[in-house]
């Protein structure tokens, strides 16, 4: 009895929670990539059938034969979680016509075009809604089984031949189009220099058929001028990509793995792409991403507000330097759609936020004011963002790189299905549905055109209302707290990488603070220092989230251009030796400045015994003119003669080293302060010798008196000196010596 009750309970559980229908069996040899769905949105004017085209690829070791396929449909989802689950797993149950033969045989590694047609009535689609479709392909490959499948959503705004049935109110909708790549620019072209890229892969991305070219061309082809849908698009552009493309346009070099440089081949592609981009965004919404899509949250949490401010200068770069014929809007789209306090006071007034990153009621998409800040938080629609992410994660990552672009058609269909559900059963009033794809969106041109054409059909049917990106006044909004997601924190750029980046950034800032324009030919120091700072931001790009090795590599790579620039201010080589003849003779030192602006310098010379060098110039830093040289006379006092080695080092006022230290040889031929000492010692020796002579004379006289010597009797001698032969005369000193 107990066994029967347990079995009955198991049956009931299975009935309550149906097991999802399996996709292609584990280890299936085939892969089916959907390339086109016709119609992508079923409307009253559509034909009465659905046609799915795709490519069947044999990834196994055996030929695939006896191929057949069919299209199945599931019941429309009734809730937002069901929509998300159906996009990931397909419907739990489905129905459709029987299998139809697909002619052909697919050898291992080969591909076969496939097209399957099915009437709508055979899919039991009888009313408007969103229907999950499953393409099921069977075949023989080491046994007969399901060899491939694909699932996606099919929106139906009205059955063919019936009057349209729009919702009571259309859903305001806007979509971001991210124009982002990973960092490629090793160094920007400095005055009289050329740009250097780490590779030449971007030339293919910008050329026809490349990812970035297709994104721009699809917008041009899919949304003609004057289309209402154009109001709903907002281009999120990375200024670093624009600067890189402009550098390529003017001619550039590419660093090879062995360190050598070769000419880049993408100048024409970059020129064409920039022209297309200007055409696509002209008169439309543009928001600047942080430079290199830098992780401004990680920089802010590390206490680097100057780098945060520099990263957010993108609006000025886009408007002033890249001529896109549009005024960028003051909106921030942070990485993962998440911010963490304390926030910088320089942040834009509007931020696009993931619903997990702000404390708002479940299901709400209404803007809020971030508590304690004058910033409006506009929620990203999680249903639409999940549909646009081909990974279809339950917890979507808006920065995730898209996988195989062959999933683009499925992505477009899922996005249209999710948008149709949002406009009907999932309608949310008093809000705009903001569609946000992955940052590095891999979308083929025809797939993006399909998405845009489907959105136009939904707009024409009054399901959606193409609307500009919201930018509400924070003063009019209710307040809400930020809630920084754990997964966003765990994938930040590591703190040790940011600390090393900060050390290099200090050098750049120190050079800028020590510099001033040359009046005759004014070149602002920022023309050199800003590209160096921007290069450092490459190391905290969102491209390196969860990849600390790449972030660390970019810090090392961007350190070399900084050192190269600092090395342009240096001490000129002096091959000879400085000979000094006076105790205070100056030492000539020539400093060369190859930078296009004046640079203030400070000399540093370690103390040397016997020599004192004065190089503080009255406590003021010395200035070297732009693109010039200047000789400085370092005053040195030598306390002794000999050879001395002086190690001379240059820095900025803040202590950042300029150029390499130089070793100067100095030879002094004067005694300096030792001369008085030597004179005194010599005088003392003479006095002692004189005293000794006197003492000896006195002793000699006493001896002669004691012996009766007449020379000491006091009588005058009768012997005249002139009578003494010359050769008998002796030196006085010798005569005073004691002969005993």
Secondary structure, 3 states (H helix, E strand, C coil): CHHHHHHHHHHHHHHHCCCCCCCCCCCCCEEEEEEEEECCEECCCCCCEEEEEEEEEECCCCCEEEEEEEEEECCCCCCHHHHHHHHHHCCCCCECCCCEECCCCECCCCEEEEEEEEEHHHHCCCCCEEEEEEEEEEEECCCEEEEEEEEEEEEECCCCCCCCCCCCCCEEEEEEEEECCCCCEEECCCCCCCEEECCCCHHHHHCCCCHHHHHHHHHHHHCCCCCHHHHHEEEEEEHHHHHHHHHHHCCEEEECCCCCEEECCCHHHHHHHHHHHHHHHCCCEEEEECHHHECHHHHHHCCCHHHHHHHCCHHHHHHHHCCCCCCCECEECCHHHCCCCCCCCCCCCEEEECHHHECCCCCCCCCEEECCCCCEEEECCHHHHHHHCCCCCCCCCCCCCCCCHHHHHHHHHHHHHHHHHHHCCCCCCCCCEEECCCCCCCCCHHHHHHHHHHHHHHHHCCCEEECCCCCCCHHHCCEECECCCHHHHHCCCCHHHHHHHHHHHHHHHHHHHCEECCCCCCCCCHHHHHHHHHHHHHHHEHHHCCCHHHHHHHHHHHHHHHHHHHCCEEECCCCCCEEECCCCCEEEEEEEECCCCEEEEEEEECCECCEEEECCHHHCCEEECCCEEEEEEEEEEECCCEEEEEEEEEECCCCCEEEEEEEEEEEECCCCCHHHHHHHHHHHHHHHHHHHHHHHHHHHHHHHHHCCCHHHCCCCCCCCHHHCCHHHCCCHHHHHCCCC
